[in-house]
C-alpha cells in the first residue's frame, strides 16, 4: 500500500543561536536534596528513577541539604576550592600562551572544574583514570607538577611524553592518568578492560573513565557498556554532558530523547544523574560509585550535567553557534562560586581569603610558566631525535638499529 504522506526527518536544533537571548526555562531541574540516596547494593532496577532526576546537594543559599550531603570537613572543602581555582588559573595562562604562538593547541575546562577536582579527591592515587581532554583537574588536584604539564603542551626538550602526543594529551602512570586519546570514545573500552584485568588478577584498584555527551553516540561507548555490565567490571563510567560536542549541541547525540544516564538502564547498570557544577554532589556520587565497585558490585554510570563555558578548543569559535553570554545564564551556576559560597556560609572562608587564593594561584602558575618557557616553547626546543627509537621495543631489531645509525643518534 503506497504511503500517501511525505516522510520527513527531525533534525535537533538548540534552543538558542547567536543573537538570541539565552533561555534555559525548559530545563527540568530537581530541587537540591530531593534525590534519594540508595544503598550501594541496591539493584539498578530499583534505583532507575535516579537516571532521570538530578542529584544535588548545594541549594541556592550555599547550604548542603539532603541525603547525598557527603559532610566533608572544611579542610577538604578548601582543598577542593583551591584545586578548582588553580585549574582555572592554569587554563587561562595556557590559553593566552596559545594565542601568543607558544603552542599550537589548547583546551579549557572552564565551568567543569568540579567534576575532575572532586573526583580526584575520592579516587585513590593507584586507581587508573581514563580521561578526555577536559580533566586536567585530576592531575592538578593530585599534585602533578605544573611545569611538566606545560612542557608537554610546549612539546619542548623536557616533554615527559617525548613529543609523541598532541598538546594537552598528558600521560603519567605514577599519577594514575592513562594516555589521553584523540580518537574520542576509545578510553571507555580501555577503562573497562583495565578494570576487568584488575579484578581478574585479584587486585584492589578500580578504574574510571570520562566521555563527552557527543561521543556516547559512538560504538566504543556501546561496547564498553556491554562488557562493564556482563562482567561487573569495577569501573566508574562518567558522562560529562556539557551541552556541546564541538559545535553540535547534545541533542544530536540523543539528548532530546532522554537523559544520557538513562542509557545505563538498557545495559542493566545503575545510573546517577548529577549536578556537575555542585562539588559536593560530584564528590558524593563518585564516592557511592567507588564503594560499589570496590564491593564487587560492578560498574556505575554517572551523567554530570554541566555546561562548557569556553570554546571547544582554541580552534573553535562558539560565537558562531550559541549566544555569547549563555554560560552567565546557566541555571546551575559556576562551580567555583558555589563552593566558595558554601564555605562562606559555614564561616570557613571569606572574600579576602579567596582573593589571596586567586593571587597565590596566579603566582604559582606564573612561576611554572617561566621555568617551562626557559626550556623552550613550540619550535624553540624539542625532544632529542633519539627518543623516537626508544620505548617501543624491549630489544630493538636490526632494522631499527640501522635506522638509528643512519640518523646518527
N, C-alpha and C positions, 0 to 999 in steps of 0.2 A: 504494500500500500504506500503510495507516494506521500511524503510529508509535505503538507501544504504551507507550513510555516517556515520562514527562512531562519536558519540557525545563526547563532552569534556567540562570541566568546566574551567572557568577563575578564577585563584587564584591570587588576588592582591599581588604584591611584591613592596617593597620600591625601590626607585631609587638606593640607595647605601647601602651596607652592610659593616661590619667590614673589614678594609683593603683597601676599595675603597676610592678614593678622593671624598670629598663632592661635590655634584653637584645640584645646585638649578636653573640651567639655564632654566628649563622648566616651572618655575613658571610665571604666568601671573599677574603682579602687576601693578595696575593703578598708574599714577603719583600723587604725593601729590597735593591736591587742585582740582583734576579733577572731583571728585564725586559731583553731585548736592545735595543741601540740601533742601528737600521739606518742606512744612508747615506740622505741626503735624497733621492737619486734612486731609491730602492727603490720598486717598484711597489706600489700598495695591496694587491694580491692576496697578494704575498709577505710582507707585514707585518700581515696581518689578525689574527693572534693578539694583537697589542697593543691591539686593541679590546676584548678580554676579560680581559686581565691588568691589572696596575696598576704604572705607572712610579713607583718610589720610590727615593730617594737616602739619606735620613737613617734610620739604624737606631735601635733603642731606646736606645742609649747616646749618640746625638747624632753619630755618625760618618757621614761621607759615603762611601758604598760603591757600587760597580757602574759600568757604562759610561755611565750618564746623569749622573754627577757633573760639573757644569759647571766645577769647580775655580775658583770665584770667589775673588778676593783678599779679605782681611779688611776693607778699606775698603768694598768693595761690600756685603759681608755686614752690616756695621754700618749702612750707609746703608739697606739693606732693613729691618733691625730697627727703626731709628728711624722709618721711614715707617709701619710697621705700628703701632707704639706711638702715634704721633701720630694716625693714623687712628682707632684705638680711643678715644683720649682725646677727639678731636673728636666722635665718636659719642656718648660718654657725656654730654658737655656739651649737645649739641643735643637729646638725648633728654630731659634734665632741663628744657631750655627749653620743649619742647613740653608737658611736664607742668605747667609754670608758666603756660601760656597765651600764651607769646610767639610761638608759631607754631601752625599748625593740624595739622601732619603731619610725621612724620619716619620714616626707615627706617634701621636699623643694619645693619652688615655683620659683626658680631661672629662670630669663628670663620672668616671667609672672607678676612681681610686679605691673606694671602699671595698670593692669586690676582691681584688688581689691582696690588698693590705690586711683586711680582716681574715681572709682565708690563710694567709701566711702565718698568722698568729695561732691558728688552730692546728694546721698540719705539722707533723714532725719534720725535722730537718732531713731525715733519711727517706721520707715519703717522696715519691717521684712525681713532679709536676710536668704535664704535657700542655704547655700554654700556646696561645696565639700571640700576636704581636702587641697586645694591649694589656699584658700582665707584668709589665716591668716592676710594678709594686711588689711582686713576690720577691724579687731579688733585693730590692731596696729595703724592704721590711726585714729580710733575713740578714742584712748587713753586708751584702756583696759590695766590693769596692766600686765606688762611682767611677774611679779612674779606669778600671778595667772595662766598664760598660762603655765609656767614652772611647777608649782605644779600639773597641770592636766597632763602634759606629764610624770612627775615622779610618778603619782598616789600616792602622799605622803599624810600625815595626813591633809594637808590644800588643797587638791584637791577640787576645787569648785563643781565638779560633783560627789564627794564622791566615786571615784573608780568605777563608773558604765559605763565608756566608755573607749575605746582604746585611747592610747596616740594620741594627735593632734586632737581629735574629741571634740572640745570645744563647750560650750553652755552657753549663757548668755542672758536672756530676756532683761535685763537693757540696753544692747548694741545692741539690735535688731539682735541677732545672734542665729538662730534656731539650735538645736542639729544636728551635722553632723551625717549622717548615713553611715555605712559601706556597706550597700546594695545600690550600685550605681544606681541612677535614681529615687529613691523614693522621693528625695527632690523636683522634678519637680511637680508632682501632689499635694504634700503638699503645695507648694507655691501658686499654682493656687487656691486650696481650701481655704487657708488663705486669699488670695486676694478677693475671692468671698464672704467670710464671712464679710470682712471689708466693702465691697460695700453693702452687704445685710443689715448691721447694720447702713448704712449711715455714716460710719466713714470717715476719711480723710487720712488714711495710705495705702500705696501701698506695694507690695511685690516684691522681686527679687530673682531669682534662678539661679544657675550655674550648668552646666553639662559638662562633657568632650565629645570629639568627639566620643569616643568609646561607651559611654552609650546612645548616641542618637539612637542606634540600638535596644534599649530595649523597651518593651511595655509601661513602665511608661512614656516615652517621648511622645509616640503617644497619650496616654490617656490625658496627661496634655495639649497637643496642641489642642485637640478636645474641651475640656472644656473651655480653655482660649479663643478660637475663638468663640464658641457658646454663651458664657455668657459675652463676653467682659470684662474679669477679669482684674483688674488694676494691672498687673504684668509685670515685665521685665524678659524675658526668655533668659538668656545668655548661649551661647555655646562656651566653651573655646577649640578651635581647636589648640592644641599644638603639633599636628602631630603624637603623640604616645599615645596609650592606653595600659598601662603596657608595654608589649613587642611587641604588634602588631601595625602596623602603621595605619594611619587614613583611608587608602583605604579599609581595612577590614570592616569598618563601612559604607562604601559607598562614601568615599571622592573622589574616582576616577570618580564617575558618574557625580557629580555636586557639588556645594558648599553646606555646611551644612545650610547656611542661606536660600538656596532655598527651603528647606523643609517647610518653613513657607508658601510658596506660595500656596501649596495644601490645607492648612487649612484656607486660606483667611486672613492670618495675615501679617502685614507689617514686612519686614526684612531689616536688615542692616548688611553688611559685613565690618568689621572694622579692621584696623591695630592695633593689640593688644599690640604692642610694642611702640605705639605712645600715650603718656599720654594725649595729647590734643585731639586726635581723640576719645579715650575712654571716656574722660570727656564729649565731645560734644554729642556723640551718646547716652550716658546714660542720659544726660540732655534732649535730644529730646524725648527719650522713657518715661522718668518720666513725662514730661509735657503732653504727650499723655495720659498716664494712669490717671493722676490727672484731666484731662479734660473729663473723662468718655468715652474716645475713644478706650479703650481696651488695649490689650497686644501688645508687640513688641518683636520680636525675633532678637537677636544680636549675630552674629558669630564673635568672636575675633580670628583673625588669628595670631598665635604666635608660640613659639617653647619651648618645655620643655628642658631646658638646663641641668638639673640634672637628676639623675636616677628617676624612678617612685617612689621608696621608698628606704629605707635603706636595704631592702631585694632584691633589683634589681641590676643587672649589665648591664647597657646599652651597654657596650663594646662588648657584645655578639650578638647584633643585629643592631648596627649602627656605623658609623665612630666616633672615639673618639673626634675629633675636629669639628664635624658638626656644633655645635652652633656658633663657631667662624666664620663660613661662611654664617650664616643665613642672607639673604639679608635685613631683616627689623631691624637688629642690636639689641643692648642691650637697654632696655627702660630707664635705669638709665643714661647711657652715652648720649642718645639722648636728654633727658630733661636737663641734665647738659649743653650740647652744646647749647641748645636753650636759657637757661638763660645767658650763657656767651655772646651769640650773642646779647642779649638785653642789655648787660652791667650791669646785675643784679647779676652776680656770677663770680667766678674765681677759679683757681686751688687751691689756698691757702685756700679759704673758704671751698672748697669741701674736701680737706684733713682734715681740722679741723672737719667738719661734720662727716666724717668717724671715726675719733678718738673719738668724743663725743658719737657716737652710740656704739662703742666698749665698752667704759666705762659704758654706761647706761646698756647694756646687761650684762656686767661682774658683775655689782653691783646686778642686779636682780638675776643672776645665783648664786652668793654667798648667797643671802638671801634665795632663794628656796632650795639650796642644804644643807643649815644649818638645814632645816626642815627634809630633807631626800630625797634620790633618790630611784630608784626602789629596793624594797626589804628591804630597811633600815627603811622605815616609810610607814604607810598605814592608811587609814581612819578607824575609830572605827567600830567594827563589828556591833554595834547597828544601824549604818547608813543603813544597808540593810533592816531593818524593818520599816524605816521611809520614808515619801514622796511617799507612794504607795496608801494607803487607808486613806481617811479622818478620818474614825473611824475603827481601826483595829478590825477584828472579833476574836473570842475566839481561833481559831487555830493559828493565828499569835501571839497573846499574849502568848500562851503556848510555841510556838517555841522560842520566845524571852526569856522566863523564863528558858527554858532548856539550852540555850546558856549562861545564866547568865548575860545578859545585860539589 
